[in-house]
Amino acid sequence: MGGNAVVVGGGIGGLGAAMGLRRIGWEVTVVERSPVLGDAGAGISLHANGLRALDVLGVGDAVREAARPQYTGGTRVPGGGWLSRMDGAALERTLGTPIVGIRRSVLHRLLRAALPPECLVTGAEVTAVDRSDPDRVRVAVGDGVRDADLVVAADGVRSAIRAQLFPGHPGPAYSGSTVLRAITDGPVELASDFELTWGQGAEFGHIAFADGRAEWHAVLGSPPGVRYPDALTAMRDRFADWHDPIPALLDATRPDAVLHHDIHELVEPLPSFVAGRVALLGDAAHAMTPNLGQGACQALEDAATLAAALAAAPGIDAGLARYDAERRPRSQAVARAARQAGRLGRQLTHPLAVSVRNTVLRLAPSRVTLGAILRHADWTPPSLTPDAR
């Protein structure tokens, strides 16, 4: 069964959805309102579930080759002491892969390279979807209209299509945290592949990349919309007395490289990821806080599952029902777990609560830390071959 699909949004989830649909014989057009596709952003960690989804979509090996495995690191306190260690080798033995770190721009380019250029339409905005015909969707794109058998709404946390489909839903809510991040201007000397440092009401972390550079991020409690005249200087002041290599990472960063975003999430879960012939995917369906590093991985799971469900089902409507049934419970559970994990990190501000958390983490056996990662990363991908499901 094939068809014609319009994917709204050219981010990781949208490109992944386009790849999956093309692999099962669909014609796909990706519509992205930005004039340039996906070369902004900082870094990302991909867990085994995200890599397995990329395998199904056809680019897993290319992503692994461009990424850096995360074997060493863990969680620390501002003075430098360790709360827990990450055992990437144990993860690899259990799951077949460690977590890997990759620049978002590199991942985007690899996903785009798997699609023919003519299926990517940039600088165009989808303003409405008309579902009055149960078998077709009319998509208003700029001044024109496209007809499609299926629309995949991968238009992000502030999805306009989600708002149209579910007008009673409150939409994204501010998490109370804002994040500043950047990639260093050149290679930096790091003793570990990945670290998080939890202080009182603040978090700092880094991801090392294959080219020797690194991404850092700083998460702070803040009212929404607050911005700094000089963000890099503000971070140097805020984290001046935190352990190495935090000052070195900031010193290796250009001021104009710092990105600043408030973190929003869908606190109220959607009643469905499907409305007629429209499927919500990625942040449009289940925007979550980054505390588990699962946002992109869940979007990639969505993409692989959507294609597999459509390949296996007797019709489009049955395939979409299957997609909703498989993806909504899992992704919404991961979103809840990410929200709960955030309460142990940046959101802890009381000194006694911080002290208790630190003591518990130091005493926890390594298998507990490993189990927390496995709980979400150990996902079995679907096959895009119908008779293999």
Disulfide bonds with the S-S distance in Angstrom:
none
